[in-house]
Amino acid sequence: MTRECVLRVRGDVQGVGFRWWSRDQLAGLGLTGSATNLMDGSVEVVARGDADALDSFVRSVRGPYAPGRVESVEVDCRDVR
């Protein structure tokens, strides 16, 4: 079963390469998805794939090497077919 997670990332995450970095992280973990700037200054990342890889991705977004300054990450995951 495939899992999908939607992340809402807040902080200084627009204009710092965060979307491109996210897409590279997704590809490196064998995940698919997208990253979109939102009007309120946050970034929404939709990621699909293996649950363990998704956990790694969420840890990397919360980690010290994410571009910009991540203040908070809301994560909503569900199983998809």
N, CA, C and O atoms as CSV, one atom per row, in Angstrom:
chain,resi,resn,atom,element,x,y,z
A,1,MET,N,N,0.845,-1.183,0.000
A,1,MET,CA,C,0.000,0.000,0.000
A,1,MET,C,C,0.888,1.243,0.000
A,1,MET,O,O,1.898,1.306,0.700
A,2,THR,N,N,0.498,2.196,-0.777
A,2,THR,CA,C,1.209,3.471,-0.865
A,2,THR,C,C,0.633,4.434,0.161
A,2,THR,O,O,-0.555,4.388,0.481
A,3,ARG,N,N,1.475,5.286,0.660
A,3,ARG,CA,C,1.064,6.295,1.630
A,3,ARG,C,C,1.253,7.676,1.016
A,3,ARG,O,O,2.152,7.888,0.202
A,4,GLU,N,N,0.400,8.608,1.411
A,4,GLU,CA,C,0.523,9.999,0.959
A,4,GLU,C,C,0.552,10.892,2.182
A,4,GLU,O,O,-0.261,10.738,3.094
A,5,CYS,N,N,1.487,11.824,2.199
A,5,CYS,CA,C,1.585,12.799,3.276
A,5,CYS,C,C,1.547,14.196,2.677
A,5,CYS,O,O,2.187,14.479,1.665
A,6,VAL,N,N,0.784,15.056,3.326
A,6,VAL,CA,C,0.749,16.466,2.974
A,6,VAL,C,C,1.405,17.218,4.121
A,6,VAL,O,O,0.966,17.134,5.267
A,7,LEU,N,N,2.459,17.950,3.798
A,7,LEU,CA,C,3.179,18.722,4.802
A,7,LEU,C,C,2.910,20.203,4.576
A,7,LEU,O,O,2.952,20.678,3.442
A,8,ARG,N,N,2.640,20.918,5.631
A,8,ARG,CA,C,2.516,22.383,5.579
A,8,ARG,C,C,3.703,22.914,6.362
A,8,ARG,O,O,3.766,22.767,7.582
A,9,VAL,N,N,4.644,23.531,5.659
A,9,VAL,CA,C,5.900,23.975,6.249
A,9,VAL,C,C,5.854,25.490,6.393
A,9,VAL,O,O,5.660,26.213,5.415
A,10,ARG,N,N,6.033,25.959,7.623
A,10,ARG,CA,C,5.986,27.400,7.905
A,10,ARG,C,C,7.349,27.882,8.377
A,10,ARG,O,O,8.134,27.128,8.952
A,11,GLY,N,N,7.602,29.146,8.121
A,11,GLY,CA,C,8.860,29.779,8.504
A,11,GLY,C,C,9.366,30.588,7.330
A,11,GLY,O,O,8.581,31.054,6.505
A,12,ASP,N,N,10.668,30.757,7.254
A,12,ASP,CA,C,11.298,31.449,6.132
A,12,ASP,C,C,11.647,30.379,5.098
A,12,ASP,O,O,12.789,29.929,5.012
A,13,VAL,N,N,10.627,29.975,4.303
A,13,VAL,CA,C,10.801,28.846,3.387
A,13,VAL,C,C,10.487,29.190,1.929
A,13,VAL,O,O,10.508,28.307,1.071
A,14,GLN,N,N,10.201,30.436,1.646
A,14,GLN,CA,C,9.993,30.840,0.251
A,14,GLN,C,C,11.158,31.714,-0.192
A,14,GLN,O,O,11.649,32.550,0.566
A,15,GLY,N,N,11.590,31.506,-1.426
A,15,GLY,CA,C,12.685,32.296,-1.978
A,15,GLY,C,C,14.062,31.852,-1.493
A,15,GLY,O,O,15.037,32.590,-1.630
A,16,VAL,N,N,14.146,30.647,-0.925
A,16,VAL,CA,C,15.423,30.150,-0.402
A,16,VAL,C,C,15.796,28.787,-0.988
A,16,VAL,O,O,16.736,28.149,-0.514
A,17,GLY,N,N,15.069,28.335,-2.014
A,17,GLY,CA,C,15.350,27.048,-2.641
A,17,GLY,C,C,14.691,25.874,-1.949
A,17,GLY,O,O,15.030,24.727,-2.240
A,18,PHE,N,N,13.760,26.122,-1.041
A,18,PHE,CA,C,13.138,25.041,-0.291
A,18,PHE,C,C,12.357,24.089,-1.193
A,18,PHE,O,O,12.435,22.874,-1.009
A,19,ARG,N,N,11.612,24.608,-2.157
A,19,ARG,CA,C,10.841,23.724,-3.050
A,19,ARG,C,C,11.752,22.828,-3.859
A,19,ARG,O,O,11.487,21.633,-3.990
A,20,TRP,N,N,12.820,23.383,-4.404
A,20,TRP,CA,C,13.750,22.574,-5.207
A,20,TRP,C,C,14.430,21.534,-4.340
A,20,TRP,O,O,14.583,20.384,-4.751
A,21,TRP,N,N,14.841,21.927,-3.142
A,21,TRP,CA,C,15.461,20.993,-2.204
A,21,TRP,C,C,14.489,19.859,-1.866
A,21,TRP,O,O,14.878,18.692,-1.830
A,22,SER,N,N,13.228,20.206,-1.621
A,22,SER,CA,C,12.210,19.194,-1.303
A,22,SER,C,C,12.057,18.193,-2.432
A,22,SER,O,O,12.000,16.985,-2.199
A,23,ARG,N,N,11.992,18.695,-3.651
A,23,ARG,CA,C,11.841,17.800,-4.802
A,23,ARG,C,C,13.044,16.872,-4.941
A,23,ARG,O,O,12.881,15.696,-5.268
A,24,ASP,N,N,14.243,17.384,-4.699
A,24,ASP,CA,C,15.447,16.551,-4.740
A,24,ASP,C,C,15.411,15.483,-3.654
A,24,ASP,O,O,15.772,14.333,-3.903
A,25,GLN,N,N,14.977,15.856,-2.451
A,25,GLN,CA,C,14.858,14.898,-1.352
A,25,GLN,C,C,13.864,13.797,-1.703
A,25,GLN,O,O,14.133,12.615,-1.489
A,26,LEU,N,N,12.714,14.194,-2.244
A,26,LEU,CA,C,11.698,13.210,-2.639
A,26,LEU,C,C,12.282,12.213,-3.637
A,26,LEU,O,O,12.159,11.001,-3.458
A,27,ALA,N,N,12.913,12.725,-4.679
A,27,ALA,CA,C,13.470,11.853,-5.717
A,27,ALA,C,C,14.546,10.933,-5.144
A,27,ALA,O,O,14.607,9.755,-5.495
A,28,GLY,N,N,15.383,11.459,-4.274
A,28,GLY,CA,C,16.448,10.665,-3.686
A,28,GLY,C,C,15.942,9.528,-2.805
A,28,GLY,O,O,16.635,8.528,-2.616
A,29,LEU,N,N,14.746,9.681,-2.273
A,29,LEU,CA,C,14.148,8.657,-1.421
A,29,LEU,C,C,13.186,7.745,-2.183
A,29,LEU,O,O,12.555,6.869,-1.591
A,30,GLY,N,N,13.077,7.954,-3.502
A,30,GLY,CA,C,12.182,7.141,-4.311
A,30,GLY,C,C,10.717,7.512,-4.150
A,30,GLY,O,O,9.831,6.698,-4.413
A,31,LEU,N,N,10.465,8.737,-3.720
A,31,LEU,CA,C,9.097,9.222,-3.536
A,31,LEU,C,C,8.688,10.098,-4.706
A,31,LEU,O,O,9.539,10.606,-5.436
A,32,THR,N,N,7.395,10.273,-4.884
A,32,THR,CA,C,6.883,11.215,-5.864
A,32,THR,C,C,6.158,12.318,-5.115
A,32,THR,O,O,5.797,12.156,-3.949
A,33,GLY,N,N,5.946,13.442,-5.792
A,33,GLY,CA,C,5.202,14.516,-5.143
A,33,GLY,C,C,5.512,15.864,-5.734
A,33,GLY,O,O,6.079,15.985,-6.819
A,34,SER,N,N,5.118,16.883,-4.980
A,34,SER,CA,C,5.279,18.257,-5.433
A,34,SER,C,C,5.452,19.177,-4.238
A,34,SER,O,O,5.144,18.812,-3.103
A,35,ALA,N,N,5.949,20.373,-4.509
A,35,ALA,CA,C,6.099,21.408,-3.486
A,35,ALA,C,C,5.585,22.709,-4.081
A,35,ALA,O,O,5.971,23.095,-5.184
A,36,THR,N,N,4.708,23.380,-3.340
A,36,THR,CA,C,4.041,24.575,-3.851
A,36,THR,C,C,4.090,25.698,-2.824
A,36,THR,O,O,3.788,25.486,-1.650
A,37,ASN,N,N,4.471,26.897,-3.270
A,37,ASN,CA,C,4.387,28.070,-2.409
A,37,ASN,C,C,2.927,28.446,-2.217
A,37,ASN,O,O,2.149,28.438,-3.171
A,38,LEU,N,N,2.554,28.777,-0.982
A,38,LEU,CA,C,1.199,29.217,-0.684
A,38,LEU,C,C,1.195,30.715,-0.401
A,38,LEU,O,O,2.224,31.302,-0.065
A,39,MET,N,N,0.035,31.313,-0.540
A,39,MET,CA,C,-0.102,32.771,-0.401
A,39,MET,C,C,0.300,33.281,0.985
A,39,MET,O,O,0.714,34.434,1.109
A,40,ASP,N,N,0.190,32.461,2.022
A,40,ASP,CA,C,0.511,32.915,3.375
A,40,ASP,C,C,2.001,32.827,3.698
A,40,ASP,O,O,2.398,33.097,4.831
A,41,GLY,N,N,2.834,32.454,2.723
A,41,GLY,CA,C,4.279,32.366,2.928
A,41,GLY,C,C,4.767,30.976,3.286
A,41,GLY,O,O,5.973,30.758,3.396
A,42,SER,N,N,3.860,30.037,3.471
A,42,SER,CA,C,4.249,28.659,3.776
A,42,SER,C,C,4.420,27.878,2.475
A,42,SER,O,O,4.131,28.379,1.388
A,43,VAL,N,N,4.892,26.649,2.609
A,43,VAL,CA,C,5.047,25.743,1.467
A,43,VAL,C,C,4.277,24.470,1.777
A,43,VAL,O,O,4.367,23.926,2.878
A,44,GLU,N,N,3.513,23.998,0.783
A,44,GLU,CA,C,2.822,22.718,0.910
A,44,GLU,C,C,3.578,21.697,0.092
A,44,GLU,O,O,3.849,21.907,-1.091
A,45,VAL,N,N,3.920,20.579,0.734
A,45,VAL,CA,C,4.591,19.485,0.053
A,45,VAL,C,C,3.671,18.268,0.103
A,45,VAL,O,O,3.228,17.859,1.175
A,46,VAL,N,N,3.392,17.699,-1.059
A,46,VAL,CA,C,2.626,16.462,-1.156
A,46,VAL,C,C,3.609,15.377,-1.569
A,46,VAL,O,O,4.269,15.485,-2.602
A,47,ALA,N,N,3.702,14.326,-0.751
A,47,ALA,CA,C,4.666,13.256,-0.992
A,47,ALA,C,C,3.952,11.912,-0.971
A,47,ALA,O,O,3.086,11.678,-0.128
A,48,ARG,N,N,4.317,11.021,-1.906
A,48,ARG,CA,C,3.702,9.695,-2.002
A,48,ARG,C,C,4.780,8.626,-2.119
A,48,ARG,O,O,5.804,8.809,-2.778
A,49,GLY,N,N,4.513,7.491,-1.449
A,49,GLY,CA,C,5.430,6.373,-1.565
A,49,GLY,C,C,5.452,5.515,-0.323
A,49,GLY,O,O,4.471,5.442,0.417
A,50,ASP,N,N,6.588,4.861,-0.098
A,50,ASP,CA,C,6.802,3.951,1.014
A,50,ASP,C,C,6.795,4.697,2.350
A,50,ASP,O,O,7.349,5.791,2.458
A,51,ALA,N,N,6.165,4.099,3.369
A,51,ALA,CA,C,6.032,4.751,4.678
A,51,ALA,C,C,7.382,5.074,5.312
A,51,ALA,O,O,7.544,6.152,5.885
A,52,ASP,N,N,8.354,4.166,5.225
A,52,ASP,CA,C,9.669,4.426,5.818
A,52,ASP,C,C,10.372,5.588,5.120
A,52,ASP,O,O,11.003,6.419,5.772
A,53,ALA,N,N,10.259,5.642,3.795
A,53,ALA,CA,C,10.860,6.741,3.045
A,53,ALA,C,C,10.172,8.062,3.390
A,53,ALA,O,O,10.828,9.099,3.486
A,54,LEU,N,N,8.866,8.024,3.574
A,54,LEU,CA,C,8.142,9.243,3.965
A,54,LEU,C,C,8.588,9.720,5.339
A,54,LEU,O,O,8.752,10.921,5.552
A,55,ASP,N,N,8.786,8.799,6.268
A,55,ASP,CA,C,9.291,9.183,7.593
A,55,ASP,C,C,10.649,9.860,7.476
A,55,ASP,O,O,10.906,10.859,8.149
A,56,SER,N,N,11.522,9.323,6.626
A,56,SER,CA,C,12.838,9.931,6.408
A,56,SER,C,C,12.708,11.324,5.826
A,56,SER,O,O,13.431,12.242,6.215
A,57,PHE,N,N,11.778,11.477,4.888
A,57,PHE,CA,C,11.574,12.788,4.281
A,57,PHE,C,C,11.113,13.808,5.325
A,57,PHE,O,O,11.631,14.923,5.373
A,58,VAL,N,N,10.150,13.431,6.152
A,58,VAL,CA,C,9.647,14.355,7.181
A,58,VAL,C,C,10.774,14.736,8.141
A,58,VAL,O,O,10.883,15.898,8.531
A,59,ARG,N,N,11.604,13.780,8.521
A,59,ARG,CA,C,12.744,14.092,9.392
A,59,ARG,C,C,13.696,15.082,8.723
A,59,ARG,O,O,14.220,15.980,9.381
A,60,SER,N,N,13.921,14.920,7.416
A,60,SER,CA,C,14.833,15.835,6.724
A,60,SER,C,C,14.253,17.248,6.652
A,60,SER,O,O,14.989,18.228,6.758
A,61,VAL,N,N,12.943,17.352,6.471
A,61,VAL,CA,C,12.317,18.684,6.437
A,61,VAL,C,C,12.459,19.371,7.792
A,61,VAL,O,O,12.659,20.584,7.860
A,62,ARG,N,N,12.358,18.604,8.855
A,62,ARG,CA,C,12.484,19.157,10.214
A,62,ARG,C,C,13.943,19.310,10.651
A,62,ARG,O,O,14.222,19.911,11.688
A,63,GLY,N,N,14.863,18.772,9.868
A,63,GLY,CA,C,16.269,18.749,10.258
A,63,GLY,C,C,17.014,20.036,9.961
A,63,GLY,O,O,16.459,20.979,9.397
A,64,PRO,N,N,18.280,20.060,10.351
A,64,PRO,CA,C,19.079,21.287,10.239
A,64,PRO,C,C,19.537,21.638,8.828
A,64,PRO,O,O,20.038,22.742,8.612
A,65,TYR,N,N,19.382,20.738,7.866
A,65,TYR,CA,C,19.899,21.001,6.523
A,65,TYR,C,C,18.841,21.495,5.544
A,65,TYR,O,O,19.153,21.744,4.379
A,66,ALA,N,N,17.601,21.641,5.991
A,66,ALA,CA,C,16.561,22.202,5.127
A,66,ALA,C,C,16.872,23.674,4.884
A,66,ALA,O,O,17.263,24.384,5.811
A,67,PRO,N,N,16.705,24.133,3.660
A,67,PRO,CA,C,16.997,25.540,3.363
A,67,PRO,C,C,16.044,26.485,4.091
A,67,PRO,O,O,14.910,26.130,4.411
A,68,GLY,N,N,16.526,27.674,4.338
A,68,GLY,CA,C,15.705,28.673,5.017
A,68,GLY,C,C,15.663,28.400,6.503
A,68,GLY,O,O,16.611,27.882,7.093
A,69,ARG,N,N,14.525,28.766,7.096
A,69,ARG,CA,C,14.337,28.549,8.531
A,69,ARG,C,C,12.952,27.960,8.739
A,69,ARG,O,O,11.946,28.663,8.642
A,70,VAL,N,N,12.908,26.672,9.024
A,70,VAL,CA,C,11.643,25.979,9.236
A,70,VAL,C,C,11.218,26.194,10.684
A,70,VAL,O,O,11.924,25.811,11.617
A,71,GLU,N,N,10.047,26.814,10.856
A,71,GLU,CA,C,9.524,27.049,12.204
A,71,GLU,C,C,8.591,25.930,12.654
A,71,GLU,O,O,8.606,25.533,13.819
A,72,SER,N,N,7.784,25.425,11.731
A,72,SER,CA,C,6.866,24.337,12.084
A,72,SER,C,C,6.527,23.523,10.848
A,72,SER,O,O,6.575,24.011,9.719
A,73,VAL,N,N,6.182,22.260,11.098
A,73,VAL,CA,C,5.789,21.346,10.033
A,73,VAL,C,C,4.541,20.589,10.506
A,73,VAL,O,O,4.589,19.845,11.486
A,74,GLU,N,N,3.448,20.787,9.810
A,74,GLU,CA,C,2.236,19.998,10.069
A,74,GLU,C,C,2.209,18.867,9.053
A,74,GLU,O,O,2.428,19.091,7.863
A,75,VAL,N,N,1.943,17.659,9.516
A,75,VAL,CA,C,1.961,16.491,8.641
A,75,VAL,C,C,0.626,15.763,8.749
A,75,VAL,O,O,0.157,15.456,9.846
A,76,ASP,N,N,0.029,15.495,7.603
A,76,ASP,CA,C,-1.224,14.722,7.544
A,76,ASP,C,C,-0.999,13.596,6.548
A,76,ASP,O,O,-0.809,13.846,5.358
A,77,CYS,N,N,-1.020,12.335,7.037
A,77,CYS,CA,C,-0.751,11.171,6.183
A,77,CYS,C,C,-1.969,10.257,6.111
A,77,CYS,O,O,-2.790,10.193,7.026
A,78,ARG,N,N,-2.050,9.550,4.980
A,78,ARG,CA,C,-3.117,8.563,4.812
A,78,ARG,C,C,-2.663,7.520,3.814
A,78,ARG,O,O,-1.780,7.768,2.994
A,79,ASP,N,N,-3.283,6.338,3.891
A,79,ASP,CA,C,-3.007,5.284,2.929
A,79,ASP,C,C,-3.794,5.555,1.662
A,79,ASP,O,O,-4.955,5.960,1.713
A,80,VAL,N,N,-3.156,5.329,0.530
A,80,VAL,CA,C,-3.822,5.488,-0.774
A,80,VAL,C,C,-3.543,4.241,-1.601
A,80,VAL,O,O,-2.623,3.479,-1.303
A,81,ARG,N,N,-4.329,4.045,-2.619
A,81,ARG,CA,C,-4.121,2.888,-3.511
A,81,ARG,C,C,-3.426,3.287,-4.763
A,81,ARG,O,O,-3.171,2.444,-5.624
